[in-house]
Amino acid sequence: MLFAQSAQIEAEVVAVLNSFGAPHTDMNTTGPTHIFNLGHGISQHTPPESVEVLVNAVHAHSRSMRTARA
């Protein structure tokens, strides 16, 4: 996915995070949480800009999901 266009990377991030469910916001309770990772790592040919798009999209959508629950 990191070789796709920025819009596609962002859409995939949203799909993955949404598929996991809304995160809990109370640190004293349990509930869905998600650690977004790349599995086996990144190819040496992956454009660094694509990684930046991915990280920014994860942060932005994660924040929006937590804010929506608060």
Contact map, one row per residue, 1 for C-alpha under 8 A:
1111000110000000000000000000000000000000000000000000000000000000000000
1111000010000000000000000000000000000000000001100110010000000000000000
1111100000000000000000000000000000000000000001100100000000000000000000
1111110110000000000000000000000000000000000000000100000000000000000000
0011111110000000000000000000000000000000000000000100000000000000000000
0001111111000000000000000000000000000000000000000100100000000000000000
0000111111100000000000000000000000000000000000000000000000000000000000
1001111111110000000000000000000000000000000000000000000000000000000000
1101111111111000000000000000000000000000000000000100110000000000000000
0000011111111100000000000000000000000000000000000000110010000000000000
0000001111111110000000000000000000000000000000000000000000000000000000
0000000111111111000000000000000000000000000000000000000000000000000000
0000000011111111100000000000000000000000000000000000010011001000000000
0000000001111111110000000000000000000000000000000000000011001000000000
0000000000111111111000000000000000000000000000000000000000000000000000
0000000000011111111100000000000000000000000000000000000000000000000000
0000000000001111111110000000000001000000000000000000000001001100000000
0000000000000111111111000000000000000000000000000000000000000000000000
0000000000000011111110000000000000000000000000000000000000000000000000
0000000000000001111111000000000111000000000000000000000000000000000000
0000000000000000111111100000000100000000000000000000000000000000000000
0000000000000000010111110000000110000000000000000000000000000000110010
0000000000000000000011111000001111000000000000000000000000000000110010
0000000000000000000001111110111110000000000000000000000000000000010010
0000000000000000000000111110000000000000000000000000000000000000010011
0000000000000000000000011111110000000000000000000000000000000000000000
0000000000000000000000011111110000000000000000000000000000000000000000
0000000000000000000000000111110000000000000000000000000000000000000000
0000000000000000000000010111111000000000000000000000000000000000000000
0000000000000000000000010111111100000000000000000000000000000000000000
0000000000000000000000110000111110000000000000000000000000000000000000
0000000000000000000111110000011111000000000000000000000000000000000000
0000000000000000000101110000001111100000000000000000000000000000000000
0000000000000000100100100000000111110000000000000000000000000000000000
0000000000000000000000000000000011111000000000000000000000000000000000
0000000000000000000000000000000001111100000000000000000001000000000000
0000000000000000000000000000000000111110000000000000000000000000000000
0000000000000000000000000000000000011111110000000000000000000000000000
0000000000000000000000000000000000001111100000000000000000000000000000
0000000000000000000000000000000000000111110000000000000000000000000000
0000000000000000000000000000000000000111111000000000000000000000000000
0000000000000000000000000000000000000101111101000000000000000000000000
0000000000000000000000000000000000000000111111000000000000000000000000
0000000000000000000000000000000000000000011111000000000000000000000000
0000000000000000000000000000000000000000001111100000000000000000000000
0110000000000000000000000000000000000000011111110110000000000000000000
0110000000000000000000000000000000000000000011111110000000000000000000
0000000000000000000000000000000000000000000001111111000000000000000000
0000000000000000000000000000000000000000000000111111100000000000000000
0111110010000000000000000000000000000000000001111111110000000000000000
0100000000000000000000000000000000000000000001111111111000000000000000
0000000000000000000000000000000000000000000000011111111100000000000000
0000010011000000000000000000000000000000000000001111111110000000000000
0100000011001000000000000000000000000000000000000111111111000000000000
0000000000000000000000000000000000000000000000000011111111100000000000
0000000000000000000000000000000000000000000000000001111111110000000000
0000000001001100000000000000000000000000000000000000111111111000000000
0000000000001100100000000000000000010000000000000000011111111100000000
0000000000000000000000000000000000000000000000000000001111111110000000
0000000000000000000000000000000000000000000000000000000111111111000000
0000000000001100100000000000000000000000000000000000000011111111100000
0000000000000000100000000000000000000000000000000000000001111111110000
0000000000000000000000000000000000000000000000000000000000111111111000
0000000000000000000000000000000000000000000000000000000000011111111100
0000000000000000000001100000000000000000000000000000000000001111111110
0000000000000000000001111000000000000000000000000000000000000111111111
0000000000000000000000000000000000000000000000000000000000000011111111
0000000000000000000000000000000000000000000000000000000000000001111111
0000000000000000000001111000000000000000000000000000000000000000111111
0000000000000000000000001000000000000000000000000000000000000000011111
